[in-house]
Amino acid sequence: MGWDELHAAAIDELRQWQAPDEPQAVLRNDFLSHLATHPDGHRKAGPPAHLTASCVVLEPTGRRVLLTHHLKAQVWLQFGGHLELDDRSLADGALREAREESGVDDLELLGGVLELDRHDLIGDFGHCGTHLDVRFVAIAQPDVEHAVSAESIDVAWFDVDELPNPVLVPVVGRAVARLRASGTV
Protein backbone atom coordinates (compact mmCIF):
# COMPACT_ATOMS: atom_id res chain seq x y z
CA MET A 1 0.00 0.00 0.00
CA GLY A 2 1.22 3.52 -0.70
CA TRP A 3 0.78 6.87 1.02
CA ASP A 4 -2.09 7.85 -1.29
CA GLU A 5 -4.02 4.67 -0.46
CA LEU A 6 -3.44 5.17 3.27
CA HIS A 7 -4.66 8.78 2.95
CA ALA A 8 -7.85 7.52 1.27
CA ALA A 9 -8.31 4.77 3.87
CA ALA A 10 -7.96 7.30 6.71
CA ILE A 11 -10.60 9.53 5.12
CA ASP A 12 -12.94 6.53 4.72
CA GLU A 13 -12.47 5.44 8.36
CA LEU A 14 -13.16 8.94 9.65
CA ARG A 15 -16.21 9.44 7.39
CA GLN A 16 -17.75 6.11 8.44
CA TRP A 17 -17.20 6.69 12.16
CA GLN A 18 -20.27 7.72 14.14
CA ALA A 19 -19.06 10.36 16.59
CA PRO A 20 -20.58 9.82 20.07
CA ASP A 21 -21.13 13.53 20.74
CA GLU A 22 -20.86 17.01 19.22
CA PRO A 23 -17.24 17.74 20.30
CA GLN A 24 -16.09 14.49 18.68
CA ALA A 25 -18.10 15.29 15.52
CA VAL A 26 -16.37 18.69 15.34
CA LEU A 27 -12.96 17.00 15.69
CA ARG A 28 -13.84 14.48 12.97
CA ASN A 29 -14.77 17.32 10.62
CA ASP A 30 -11.55 19.15 11.54
CA PHE A 31 -9.47 16.02 10.86
CA LEU A 32 -11.22 15.47 7.51
CA SER A 33 -10.67 19.11 6.60
CA HIS A 34 -7.00 18.76 7.50
CA LEU A 35 -6.64 15.72 5.25
CA ALA A 36 -8.47 17.49 2.40
CA THR A 37 -6.10 20.46 2.70
CA HIS A 38 -2.94 18.41 3.24
CA PRO A 39 -2.52 15.29 1.07
CA ASP A 40 0.46 14.48 3.32
CA GLY A 41 -1.44 15.28 6.54
CA HIS A 42 -1.14 11.66 7.67
CA ARG A 43 2.64 11.52 7.33
CA LYS A 44 5.27 12.36 9.93
CA ALA A 45 7.21 14.18 7.20
CA GLY A 46 4.09 16.19 6.34
CA PRO A 47 2.93 19.34 8.08
CA PRO A 48 3.75 19.87 11.78
CA ALA A 49 0.14 18.90 12.58
CA HIS A 50 -0.50 15.37 11.31
CA LEU A 51 -2.67 12.31 11.84
CA THR A 52 -1.48 9.63 14.27
CA ALA A 53 -3.07 6.44 15.59
CA SER A 54 -3.08 5.08 19.12
CA CYS A 55 -4.45 2.13 21.02
CA VAL A 56 -5.70 1.66 24.57
CA VAL A 57 -4.86 -1.93 25.58
CA LEU A 58 -7.20 -3.47 28.17
CA GLU A 59 -7.29 -6.89 29.74
CA PRO A 60 -10.55 -8.80 29.01
CA THR A 61 -12.14 -7.86 32.37
CA GLY A 62 -11.62 -4.14 31.73
CA ARG A 63 -10.08 -3.72 35.18
CA ARG A 64 -6.52 -3.06 33.99
CA VAL A 65 -4.87 -1.16 31.17
CA LEU A 66 -1.38 -1.69 29.72
CA LEU A 67 0.49 1.61 29.35
CA THR A 68 3.86 2.90 28.23
CA HIS A 69 6.02 5.41 30.07
CA HIS A 70 6.87 7.38 26.94
CA LEU A 71 10.52 8.32 26.60
CA LYS A 72 10.10 11.66 24.79
CA ALA A 73 6.93 12.82 26.57
CA GLN A 74 8.13 11.58 29.99
CA VAL A 75 4.58 10.52 31.02
CA TRP A 76 2.47 7.36 31.02
CA LEU A 77 0.31 7.07 27.88
CA GLN A 78 -1.53 4.60 25.69
CA PHE A 79 0.50 3.12 22.83
CA GLY A 80 0.57 5.00 19.56
CA GLY A 81 2.39 7.10 17.06
CA HIS A 82 2.96 7.94 13.43
CA LEU A 83 1.52 6.04 10.53
CA GLU A 84 3.92 4.11 8.30
CA LEU A 85 3.90 3.25 4.63
CA ASP A 86 2.98 -0.40 5.29
CA ASP A 87 -0.14 0.47 7.34
CA ARG A 88 -3.35 -0.33 5.49
CA SER A 89 -5.58 1.81 7.70
CA LEU A 90 -5.67 3.88 10.88
CA ALA A 91 -6.69 0.76 12.82
CA ASP A 92 -3.78 -1.15 11.32
CA GLY A 93 -1.38 1.63 12.33
CA ALA A 94 -2.75 1.71 15.88
CA LEU A 95 -2.34 -2.06 16.28
CA ARG A 96 1.16 -1.98 14.81
CA GLU A 97 2.19 0.78 17.20
CA ALA A 98 0.71 -1.09 20.18
CA ARG A 99 2.51 -4.30 19.19
CA GLU A 100 5.84 -2.54 18.63
CA GLU A 101 5.71 -0.49 21.83
CA SER A 102 4.34 -3.20 24.14
CA GLY A 103 6.06 -6.30 22.77
CA VAL A 104 2.62 -7.98 22.74
CA ASP A 105 1.80 -9.59 19.39
CA ASP A 106 -1.54 -11.11 20.41
CA LEU A 107 -3.81 -8.06 20.48
CA GLU A 108 -7.46 -8.15 19.42
CA LEU A 109 -8.97 -4.92 18.13
CA LEU A 110 -12.35 -4.12 19.72
CA GLY A 111 -14.46 -2.24 17.20
CA GLY A 112 -13.41 0.72 15.10
CA VAL A 113 -12.43 4.23 16.09
CA LEU A 114 -12.96 4.93 19.80
CA GLU A 115 -12.34 8.67 19.87
CA LEU A 116 -10.34 11.52 18.41
CA ASP A 117 -7.93 13.83 20.21
CA ARG A 118 -5.90 16.85 19.15
CA HIS A 119 -2.91 17.62 21.34
CA ASP A 120 0.16 19.80 21.07
CA LEU A 121 3.43 18.05 21.80
CA ILE A 122 5.88 18.89 24.53
CA GLY A 123 9.36 17.44 24.74
CA ASP A 124 11.82 16.43 22.04
CA PHE A 125 9.51 15.75 19.09
CA GLY A 126 11.45 17.65 16.42
CA HIS A 127 9.32 18.68 13.43
CA CYS A 128 6.10 17.37 15.02
CA GLY A 129 4.00 20.07 16.66
CA THR A 130 0.47 18.66 16.95
CA HIS A 131 -0.95 15.16 16.78
CA LEU A 132 -4.42 14.60 15.40
CA ASP A 133 -4.80 11.27 17.16
CA VAL A 134 -7.29 8.58 16.15
CA ARG A 135 -7.73 6.19 19.06
CA PHE A 136 -8.72 2.53 19.15
CA VAL A 137 -9.14 -0.21 21.79
CA ALA A 138 -7.46 -3.61 21.86
CA ILE A 139 -7.64 -6.54 24.25
CA ALA A 140 -4.62 -8.46 25.60
CA GLN A 141 -4.54 -11.34 28.03
CA PRO A 142 -3.43 -10.22 31.51
CA ASP A 143 -0.68 -12.84 31.75
CA VAL A 144 0.88 -11.95 28.40
CA GLU A 145 4.56 -11.05 28.46
CA HIS A 146 5.24 -7.46 27.48
CA ALA A 147 8.48 -5.64 26.76
CA VAL A 148 9.90 -2.14 26.85
CA SER A 149 10.66 -0.70 23.43
CA ALA A 150 13.29 1.89 22.50
CA GLU A 151 10.52 4.52 22.66
CA SER A 152 9.64 3.75 26.27
CA ILE A 153 11.06 3.96 29.75
CA ASP A 154 8.71 1.25 31.03
CA VAL A 155 5.57 -0.74 30.16
CA ALA A 156 3.19 -1.84 32.92
CA TRP A 157 -0.37 -2.81 33.80
CA PHE A 158 -2.40 -0.32 35.85
CA ASP A 159 -5.77 -0.58 37.56
CA VAL A 160 -8.19 1.59 35.56
CA ASP A 161 -9.18 3.37 38.79
CA GLU A 162 -5.55 4.22 39.64
CA LEU A 163 -4.11 5.66 36.45
CA PRO A 164 -0.66 7.30 36.67
CA ASN A 165 -1.62 10.21 34.40
CA PRO A 166 -4.96 12.06 34.78
CA VAL A 167 -5.07 12.82 31.04
CA LEU A 168 -5.77 9.09 30.53
CA VAL A 169 -8.98 9.02 32.60
CA PRO A 170 -11.41 9.99 29.77
CA VAL A 171 -9.92 7.75 27.06
CA VAL A 172 -9.54 4.73 29.37
CA GLY A 173 -13.08 5.29 30.65
CA ARG A 174 -14.40 5.33 27.09
CA ALA A 175 -12.40 2.18 26.27
CA VAL A 176 -13.81 0.33 29.30
CA ALA A 177 -17.34 1.46 28.36
CA ARG A 178 -16.83 0.04 24.86
CA LEU A 179 -15.61 -3.25 26.31
CA ARG A 180 -18.66 -3.49 28.58
CA ALA A 181 -21.01 -2.58 25.72
CA SER A 182 -19.47 -5.35 23.62
CA GLY A 183 -20.83 -7.92 26.06
CA THR A 184 -17.51 -9.70 26.46
CA VAL A 185 -17.09 -8.73 30.13
N, C-alpha and C positions, 0 to 999 in steps of 0.2 A: 504494500500500500504506500502511496506517496502522500506528500503534505497536502495536496489539493483534495485528495479523497478523505483525509482525516478532517480537514476543514469542513467539508460537506457533511461528514458523519456527525461532527460536533453540532453543526446547525440543526441537523435532523433530530438529534437527541434532545436538544434544548427546545425545539418547536413542539415535540411530542410530549414533553413533560408537563404534567398538570401541577402548577404551582399551588401549594397549600394555602396561601394567603396573599394579600395585596403586596406587601413588601417583597416577597419572593417573586411575584409576577413582574414587578418593576425591575428587579435585578435580572430576571430572564430576558426581558426586553432590552435592557442595557447591554447584556452580554451579546445578544443577537445583533444589536446595532454595532457593537465593537467589531464583531466578526465581519459584518457587511462592509464596514469602513476599512478594516485592516485584513486583507487576505492572509497575512502572516500573524494575525492576532492570537494564534494558538501555539506559536513557536517561541521558544526561549530567546532566539536570535531576533525575534520580531520587535514590536514596540515595547517600551518599558512596562506597560500594562499588558498582560497576556493571560490567556486561559491556562489553568492548571487543573489537575484532577487529584482528589484525595479520597481516603477510605478509612472509615471508622471500623475497627475490627472488634467484634464482640464475641464472647463465648456464647454457646447455645442457650444458656439460661438468661442472658441479658444482665447478669449481675456484675460482670467484669468486662473491662475494655483493655485491649493491648495498645500501648502508646509508645512513642519514641521521644527520647530527650534529644531534640534536634540540635545538632552541632552549631550551625550558623545562628539560629534564632535563640539558642540557649534557654529554651522552655520545652515543656512536655506538650506534644501535639499528636494528632492522628497522622497516619502515614500519607504521603502525597508528594506531588511535585510536577515537574514539567512533562509535557507530552513528548513522545519520541516518534521517530519516523516509522517504526514497526508497529505502533499502536493502531488498532483498527477502529477504535472509538474512545470516547471519554471513559466509559466503564472499563475498557481494556487497559487504558493508561492508569486508572486508579488501582486496579488489581495488580498490575505490574509493579507499580510503586510500592504497594503494600507488601508484595512478595519480596522485592529487593531490600526494602528497609527493615523488614521483620525477620527475614530468613525463613518464613513460613510459606511453603508452596501450596499446601492444602487449604485454600480459602474459597468459600462459597459466597458468591455475590447474592445479596438479598434485595431483589427488586432493582429498579432503575435509579435515577437521580434521587437523592435524599433532599438536598438543599443546595443553595448557592451562597457564596460569601465573597465579598470584595474586601481585601485588606492590603494596606500599605506594609511594606517590608521594613524591618529594622535589622541591623546587623550587617554582615559582610555578604551581600547578595549581588554585588557588582552592578551590571546593567539593569537587573530586575528592580522595578519600583513598586509595582502593584500586581497582586495575583487576583485573578477572577476565577475563583475556585469552585469547581463542580464536585460535590461530595456524594459519596456512595457508602453503603454498608456491606460488610462481609462478615461471615461467621468462621471462627476457628475453634478447634477443640481446645479445652482448657489445659490439657496435658501436652500439647504440641510443643516441641522444642523451637525456641526462637533464638535469633542471633542479632548482634549489634553490627550495623553496617558502617561503612566509612562516613556516612552522613549523620551518624548518631553518636551520642555519648552513652546512651543506655536504651534498652527496650525492656518494658515490664508490664505486668498485669496490674490494674487498679480497680478497686471497687467503684462502681459507677456513682456511688454516693460520697466518695472521698477522692475526687479528682484533684491532681496536683496543680492544675491551672484552671482558674475560673472561666476563662474564655471557652473551655471545652464543654461546660455545663449544657448550653442549648443544643449543640450538635449531638452530643452523646445522648441527651434526653430524647431528641428526635429519632435517633437510631434505635434506642430501646423501644420507643413507641412503635416504630415500624416492625421490629421483631415481634412484639406482642400482638400487633394487628395481623401478622402473618399466620398466627395460630400455631407456631412451632414451639412456643414456650409452654 
